[in-house]
Structures are given as C-alpha cells and as structure tokens.
C-alpha cells in the first residue's frame, strides 16, 4: 500500500498550532521544518552542520520569538574529536 501525504504550509502551520494547543513539549527532526510559524510563540531551533564528513559537528542555534527568528550567539560551537583537543 502506498500512502501519499499532502502537506502544504497551511497544514504544517495547523499541525504546529495543535501541538501548541495541547501544550506538548516536543523535539522534531527535519531538514525542512523550522517551526517559525505565527502560531508558535517561542521556539529554539538547533541546526547540526557536518561539512564533508568532518570529524566534528557544528551546532548553530536560533530562537523564534513568535515574530522573528534570530541567530543565538554563545554556548553552541563544535562537538567532536577535533573540539575535544
């Protein structure tokens, strides 16, 4: 059986609205979803970057305040063997 799901921006926004209404604490893993919808009042997003199979992963954080997504500074950085030296 093949299941085709049709998700568009409005459906995704509604899904985030429902998650907020139910007061879920959540962790989502996605290459596409950032969670920066007007129905989400506050959200931290962490992007993991690993260029060309490097021995480290760089963590880039941003904060969504319900209106604007801004880059977080400090506290993140690289994790892995190269960072431990």
C-alpha positions as CSV (number, residue, x, y, z in Angstrom):
1,X,0.0,0.0,0.0
2,X,1.3,3.4,-0.9
3,X,0.3,6.4,1.2
4,X,0.7,9.9,-0.3
5,X,0.5,12.7,2.2
6,X,-0.2,16.2,1.0
7,X,1.4,18.7,3.4
8,X,1.5,22.4,2.5
9,X,2.3,25.5,4.5
10,X,-1.2,25.8,5.9
11,X,-1.3,22.1,7.0
12,X,2.1,22.4,8.7
13,X,1.0,25.7,10.4
14,X,-2.1,23.9,11.7
15,X,-0.1,21.0,13.0
16,X,2.2,23.4,15.0
17,X,-1.0,25.2,16.3
18,X,-2.4,21.9,17.5
19,X,0.9,20.9,19.2
20,X,0.9,24.3,21.0
21,X,-2.8,24.0,22.0
22,X,-2.1,20.6,23.5
23,X,0.9,22.0,25.4
24,X,3.2,19.3,24.1
25,X,6.9,19.5,24.8
26,X,8.5,18.3,21.6
27,X,11.6,17.6,19.7
28,X,11.3,17.4,15.9
29,X,13.9,16.3,13.5
30,X,13.6,17.7,10.0
31,X,15.6,19.1,7.1
32,X,12.7,21.3,6.1
33,X,10.6,22.3,9.1
34,X,11.9,25.3,11.2
35,X,8.8,25.8,13.3
36,X,8.8,29.5,12.7
37,X,5.0,30.0,12.3
38,X,2.9,32.7,13.9
39,X,1.0,30.1,16.0
40,X,4.3,29.2,17.8
41,X,5.0,31.8,20.5
42,X,8.6,30.8,21.2
43,X,11.0,28.1,20.0
44,X,14.7,27.3,19.9
45,X,16.0,25.6,16.8
46,X,19.4,23.9,16.5
47,X,20.9,23.0,13.2
48,X,23.7,20.4,13.1
49,X,26.3,21.0,10.4
50,X,28.9,18.4,9.4
51,X,30.7,19.5,6.3
52,X,32.1,16.8,4.1
53,X,32.1,14.1,6.8
54,X,34.3,16.1,9.1
55,X,35.2,14.7,12.5
56,X,33.1,17.4,14.1
57,X,29.6,18.7,14.1
58,X,28.9,22.4,14.4
59,X,25.7,23.4,16.3
60,X,24.0,26.6,15.1
61,X,21.2,27.8,17.3
62,X,18.4,30.2,16.5
63,X,15.4,31.5,18.5
64,X,11.9,32.1,17.2
65,X,10.1,34.7,19.3
66,X,6.7,34.3,17.6
67,X,7.7,37.0,15.0
68,X,11.3,36.8,14.1
69,X,13.9,34.1,14.0
70,X,17.3,35.3,15.3
71,X,20.7,33.6,15.5
72,X,21.7,32.7,19.0
73,X,25.3,33.5,19.9
74,X,27.5,31.8,22.5
75,X,27.0,28.4,24.1
76,X,27.0,26.5,20.9
77,X,30.0,25.5,18.8
78,X,31.7,22.4,17.6
79,X,31.3,18.9,19.1
80,X,33.6,16.0,18.3
81,X,37.2,14.8,18.5
82,X,38.6,18.0,16.9
83,X,36.8,20.1,19.5
84,X,38.0,18.0,22.4
85,X,41.7,18.7,21.8
